[in-house]
């Protein structure tokens, strides 16, 4: 009696470039595929040598993690590794953010501004059928801060003083 012929295994798909809620773009073709497959894409052009980029990375990743709109995805482009993407989108300074709706850049800005970033994410989310995030509540303090001789406020970080 003949033994059954072994079934061919399906090809193993290429490993995903997505790590958690963020897609790590490897080249321009990959970015174009992500854009074509999604109504909204938030793209962070960054570099590991860029201090503001590194400091903003957790903010970007947390926003991606908190995202409830399935029509919007978050992608990061390391400009050192994917220079073709930076060239295509004419990135001159980083961090740079592009907000892409239905394949077209609908908003963009340069710099690590949490407020500008959140406003642009909310705008893209609404445009793709989602809701804007609730604004963060101000920190609660038991007592009011006191102004110091240096002009700052005791008990507040530099971020809170701004």
Secondary structure, 3 states (H helix, E strand, C coil): CCCCCCCCCCCCCCCCCEECCEEEECCHHHHHHHHHHCCEEEEEEECCCCHHHHHHHHHHHHHHHHCCCCCEEEEEEECCCCHHHHHHCCCCCCCEEEEEECCEEEEEEECCCHHHHHHHHHHHHHHCCCCCCCCCCCCCCCCCCCECCCCCECCCCHHHHC
